[in-house]
């Protein structure tokens, strides 16, 4: 039977793995949001005065 300390270390590693997986997922989602905003900015219609200024 594993000691209590070994069991806690196992749980600690499991939680660290879960946290790292969630961090990676968060970074991927943030990157997708940035890409989507960039696409929306490119597709936004230019006002006539924006064309006149250029």
Backbone as XML, in Angstrom:
<?xml version="1.0"?>
<chain id="A" units="angstrom">
  <residue number="1" name="UNK">
    <atom name="N" x="0.850" y="-1.185" z="0.000"/>
    <atom name="CA" x="0.000" y="0.000" z="0.000"/>
    <atom name="C" x="0.893" y="1.247" z="0.000"/>
  </residue>
  <residue number="2" name="UNK">
    <atom name="N" x="0.672" y="2.178" z="-0.922"/>
    <atom name="CA" x="1.535" y="3.369" z="-0.978"/>
    <atom name="C" x="1.348" y="4.241" z="0.255"/>
  </residue>
  <residue number="3" name="UNK">
    <atom name="N" x="2.443" y="4.859" z="0.624"/>
    <atom name="CA" x="2.360" y="5.757" z="1.779"/>
    <atom name="C" x="1.529" y="6.977" z="1.412"/>
  </residue>
  <residue number="4" name="UNK">
    <atom name="N" x="1.116" y="7.688" z="2.437"/>
    <atom name="CA" x="0.274" y="8.865" z="2.208"/>
    <atom name="C" x="1.052" y="9.922" z="1.424"/>
  </residue>
  <residue number="5" name="UNK">
    <atom name="N" x="2.344" y="10.039" z="1.718"/>
    <atom name="CA" x="3.176" y="11.027" z="1.024"/>
    <atom name="C" x="3.257" y="10.710" z="-0.471"/>
  </residue>
  <residue number="6" name="UNK">
    <atom name="N" x="3.445" y="9.453" z="-0.799"/>
    <atom name="CA" x="3.506" y="9.049" z="-2.206"/>
    <atom name="C" x="2.179" y="9.335" z="-2.899"/>
  </residue>
  <residue number="7" name="UNK">
    <atom name="N" x="1.101" y="9.069" z="-2.192"/>
    <atom name="CA" x="-0.226" y="9.324" z="-2.752"/>
    <atom name="C" x="-0.419" y="10.814" z="-3.024"/>
  </residue>
  <residue number="8" name="UNK">
    <atom name="N" x="0.010" y="11.662" z="-2.096"/>
    <atom name="CA" x="-0.112" y="13.107" z="-2.284"/>
    <atom name="C" x="0.742" y="13.582" z="-3.453"/>
  </residue>
  <residue number="9" name="UNK">
    <atom name="N" x="1.942" y="13.028" z="-3.589"/>
    <atom name="CA" x="2.803" y="13.415" z="-4.715"/>
    <atom name="C" x="2.140" y="13.034" z="-6.034"/>
  </residue>
  <residue number="10" name="UNK">
    <atom name="N" x="1.529" y="11.859" z="-6.059"/>
    <atom name="CA" x="0.832" y="11.417" z="-7.270"/>
    <atom name="C" x="-0.309" y="12.380" z="-7.610"/>
  </residue>
  <residue number="11" name="UNK">
    <atom name="N" x="-1.088" y="12.757" z="-6.600"/>
    <atom name="CA" x="-2.189" y="13.700" z="-6.824"/>
    <atom name="C" x="-1.658" y="15.055" z="-7.256"/>
  </residue>
  <residue number="12" name="UNK">
    <atom name="N" x="-0.558" y="15.485" z="-6.633"/>
    <atom name="CA" x="0.043" y="16.775" z="-6.974"/>
    <atom name="C" x="0.471" y="16.783" z="-8.438"/>
  </residue>
  <residue number="13" name="UNK">
    <atom name="N" x="1.122" y="15.711" z="-8.876"/>
    <atom name="CA" x="1.546" y="15.625" z="-10.278"/>
    <atom name="C" x="0.345" y="15.594" z="-11.213"/>
  </residue>
  <residue number="14" name="UNK">
    <atom name="N" x="-0.699" y="14.901" z="-10.795"/>
    <atom name="CA" x="-1.907" y="14.834" z="-11.619"/>
    <atom name="C" x="-2.506" y="16.228" z="-11.786"/>
  </residue>
  <residue number="15" name="UNK">
    <atom name="N" x="-2.580" y="16.983" z="-10.698"/>
    <atom name="CA" x="-3.139" y="18.335" z="-10.776"/>
    <atom name="C" x="-2.248" y="19.248" z="-11.603"/>
  </residue>
  <residue number="16" name="UNK">
    <atom name="N" x="-0.940" y="19.092" z="-11.479"/>
    <atom name="CA" x="-0.025" y="19.910" z="-12.285"/>
    <atom name="C" x="-0.226" y="19.623" z="-13.768"/>
  </residue>
  <residue number="17" name="UNK">
    <atom name="N" x="-0.399" y="18.350" z="-14.102"/>
    <atom name="CA" x="-0.648" y="17.991" z="-15.502"/>
    <atom name="C" x="-1.947" y="18.616" z="-16.000"/>
  </residue>
  <residue number="18" name="UNK">
    <atom name="N" x="-2.979" y="18.569" z="-15.162"/>
    <atom name="CA" x="-4.263" y="19.159" z="-15.547"/>
    <atom name="C" x="-4.138" y="20.666" z="-15.726"/>
  </residue>
  <residue number="19" name="UNK">
    <atom name="N" x="-3.417" y="21.315" z="-14.814"/>
    <atom name="CA" x="-3.224" y="22.765" z="-14.903"/>
    <atom name="C" x="-2.459" y="23.111" z="-16.173"/>
  </residue>
  <residue number="20" name="UNK">
    <atom name="N" x="-1.416" y="22.351" z="-16.476"/>
    <atom name="CA" x="-0.639" y="22.617" z="-17.688"/>
    <atom name="C" x="-1.481" y="22.410" z="-18.941"/>
  </residue>
  <residue number="21" name="UNK">
    <atom name="N" x="-2.321" y="21.387" z="-18.938"/>
    <atom name="CA" x="-3.194" y="21.147" z="-20.092"/>
    <atom name="C" x="-4.181" y="22.299" z="-20.254"/>
  </residue>
  <residue number="22" name="UNK">
    <atom name="N" x="-4.724" y="22.786" z="-19.137"/>
    <atom name="CA" x="-5.667" y="23.909" z="-19.210"/>
    <atom name="C" x="-4.972" y="25.187" z="-19.661"/>
  </residue>
  <residue number="23" name="UNK">
    <atom name="N" x="-3.739" y="25.403" z="-19.207"/>
    <atom name="CA" x="-2.985" y="26.585" z="-19.643"/>
    <atom name="C" x="-2.756" y="26.543" z="-21.148"/>
  </residue>
  <residue number="24" name="UNK">
    <atom name="N" x="-2.397" y="25.373" z="-21.649"/>
    <atom name="CA" x="-2.163" y="25.227" z="-23.087"/>
    <atom name="C" x="-3.452" y="25.477" z="-23.867"/>
  </residue>
  <residue number="25" name="UNK">
    <atom name="N" x="-4.557" y="24.952" z="-23.356"/>
    <atom name="CA" x="-5.850" y="25.162" z="-24.013"/>
    <atom name="C" x="-6.219" y="26.643" z="-24.009"/>
  </residue>
  <residue number="26" name="UNK">
    <atom name="N" x="-5.965" y="27.318" z="-22.884"/>
    <atom name="CA" x="-6.246" y="28.748" z="-22.773"/>
    <atom name="C" x="-5.421" y="29.540" z="-23.782"/>
  </residue>
  <residue number="27" name="UNK">
    <atom name="N" x="-4.133" y="29.206" z="-23.905"/>
    <atom name="CA" x="-3.277" y="29.908" z="-24.864"/>
    <atom name="C" x="-3.785" y="29.708" z="-26.288"/>
  </residue>
  <residue number="28" name="UNK">
    <atom name="N" x="-4.208" y="28.489" z="-26.600"/>
    <atom name="CA" x="-4.740" y="28.221" z="-27.944"/>
    <atom name="C" x="-6.009" y="29.019" z="-28.206"/>
  </residue>
  <residue number="29" name="UNK">
    <atom name="N" x="-6.888" y="29.088" z="-27.214"/>
    <atom name="CA" x="-8.126" y="29.849" z="-27.381"/>
    <atom name="C" x="-7.843" y="31.341" z="-27.526"/>
  </residue>
  <residue number="30" name="UNK">
    <atom name="N" x="-6.875" y="31.855" z="-26.758"/>
    <atom name="CA" x="-6.521" y="33.268" z="-26.876"/>
    <atom name="C" x="-5.958" y="33.564" z="-28.258"/>
  </residue>
  <residue number="31" name="UNK">
    <atom name="N" x="-5.174" y="32.641" z="-28.798"/>
    <atom name="CA" x="-4.625" y="32.815" z="-30.139"/>
    <atom name="C" x="-5.748" y="32.819" z="-31.177"/>
  </residue>
  <residue number="32" name="UNK">
    <atom name="N" x="-6.735" y="31.946" z="-31.000"/>
    <atom name="CA" x="-7.877" y="31.912" z="-31.916"/>
    <atom name="C" x="-8.664" y="33.215" z="-31.851"/>
  </residue>
  <residue number="33" name="UNK">
    <atom name="N" x="-8.815" y="33.771" z="-30.653"/>
    <atom name="CA" x="-9.531" y="35.040" z="-30.495"/>
    <atom name="C" x="-8.777" y="36.152" z="-31.210"/>
  </residue>
  <residue number="34" name="UNK">
    <atom name="N" x="-7.447" y="36.190" z="-31.055"/>
    <atom name="CA" x="-6.637" y="37.204" z="-31.740"/>
    <atom name="C" x="-6.800" y="37.084" z="-33.248"/>
  </residue>
  <residue number="35" name="UNK">
    <atom name="N" x="-6.727" y="35.849" z="-33.752"/>
    <atom name="CA" x="-6.875" y="35.633" z="-35.189"/>
    <atom name="C" x="-8.250" y="36.086" z="-35.669"/>
  </residue>
  <residue number="36" name="UNK">
    <atom name="N" x="-9.285" y="35.768" z="-34.906"/>
    <atom name="CA" x="-10.647" y="36.152" z="-35.284"/>
    <atom name="C" x="-10.795" y="37.669" z="-35.305"/>
  </residue>
  <residue number="37" name="UNK">
    <atom name="N" x="-10.228" y="38.354" z="-34.304"/>
    <atom name="CA" x="-10.301" y="39.821" z="-34.270"/>
    <atom name="C" x="-9.562" y="40.417" z="-35.457"/>
  </residue>
  <residue number="38" name="UNK">
    <atom name="N" x="-8.415" y="39.823" z="-35.802"/>
    <atom name="CA" x="-7.638" y="40.311" z="-36.938"/>
    <atom name="C" x="-8.452" y="40.163" z="-38.223"/>
  </residue>
  <residue number="39" name="UNK">
    <atom name="N" x="-9.124" y="39.033" z="-38.380"/>
    <atom name="CA" x="-9.959" y="38.805" z="-39.566"/>
    <atom name="C" x="-11.115" y="39.796" z="-39.599"/>
  </residue>
  <residue number="40" name="UNK">
    <atom name="N" x="-11.754" y="40.011" z="-38.450"/>
    <atom name="CA" x="-12.875" y="40.953" z="-38.394"/>
    <atom name="C" x="-12.423" y="42.366" z="-38.735"/>
  </residue>
  <residue number="41" name="UNK">
    <atom name="N" x="-11.235" y="42.759" z="-38.277"/>
    <atom name="CA" x="-10.716" y="44.091" z="-38.593"/>
    <atom name="C" x="-10.475" y="44.229" z="-40.091"/>
  </residue>
  <residue number="42" name="UNK">
    <atom name="N" x="-9.970" y="43.172" z="-40.720"/>
    <atom name="CA" x="-9.703" y="43.228" z="-42.154"/>
    <atom name="C" x="-10.997" y="43.284" z="-42.954"/>
  </residue>
  <residue number="43" name="UNK">
    <atom name="N" x="-12.038" y="42.642" z="-42.441"/>
    <atom name="CA" x="-13.301" y="42.593" z="-43.175"/>
    <atom name="C" x="-14.210" y="43.772" z="-42.865"/>
  </residue>
  <residue number="44" name="UNK">
    <atom name="N" x="-13.846" y="44.578" z="-41.876"/>
    <atom name="CA" x="-14.679" y="45.715" z="-41.502"/>
    <atom name="C" x="-14.743" y="46.696" z="-42.675"/>
  </residue>
  <residue number="45" name="UNK">
    <atom name="N" x="-15.933" y="47.149" z="-43.033"/>
    <atom name="CA" x="-16.030" y="48.088" z="-44.157"/>
    <atom name="C" x="-15.333" y="49.411" z="-43.819"/>
  </residue>
  <residue number="46" name="UNK">
    <atom name="N" x="-14.645" y="49.938" z="-44.812"/>
    <atom name="CA" x="-13.942" y="51.210" z="-44.631"/>
    <atom name="C" x="-14.920" y="52.342" z="-44.911"/>
  </residue>
  <residue number="47" name="UNK">
    <atom name="N" x="-14.987" y="53.287" z="-44.012"/>
    <atom name="CA" x="-15.856" y="54.455" z="-44.205"/>
    <atom name="C" x="-15.284" y="55.300" z="-45.341"/>
  </residue>
  <residue number="48" name="UNK">
    <atom name="N" x="-16.140" y="56.049" z="-45.984"/>
    <atom name="CA" x="-15.685" y="56.832" z="-47.132"/>
    <atom name="C" x="-14.595" y="57.814" z="-46.749"/>
  </residue>
  <residue number="49" name="UNK">
    <atom name="N" x="-14.644" y="58.365" z="-45.514"/>
    <atom name="CA" x="-13.607" y="59.314" z="-45.131"/>
    <atom name="C" x="-12.281" y="58.598" z="-44.865"/>
  </residue>
  <residue number="50" name="UNK">
    <atom name="N" x="-12.344" y="57.305" z="-44.571"/>
    <atom name="CA" x="-11.117" y="56.525" z="-44.429"/>
    <atom name="C" x="-10.419" y="56.369" z="-45.770"/>
  </residue>
  <residue number="51" name="UNK">
    <atom name="N" x="-11.201" y="56.203" z="-46.823"/>
    <atom name="CA" x="-10.624" y="56.112" z="-48.163"/>
    <atom name="C" x="-10.103" y="57.468" z="-48.623"/>
  </residue>
  <residue number="52" name="UNK">
    <atom name="N" x="-10.819" y="58.518" z="-48.264"/>
    <atom name="CA" x="-10.438" y="59.861" z="-48.682"/>
    <atom name="C" x="-9.107" y="60.261" z="-48.046"/>
  </residue>
  <residue number="53" name="UNK">
    <atom name="N" x="-8.900" y="59.845" z="-46.803"/>
    <atom name="CA" x="-7.678" y="60.209" z="-46.087"/>
    <atom name="C" x="-6.451" y="59.529" z="-46.661"/>
  </residue>
  <residue number="54" name="UNK">
    <atom name="N" x="-6.597" y="58.351" z="-47.232"/>
    <atom name="CA" x="-5.436" y="57.578" z="-47.697"/>
    <atom name="C" x="-4.835" y="58.131" z="-48.917"/>
  </residue>
</chain>
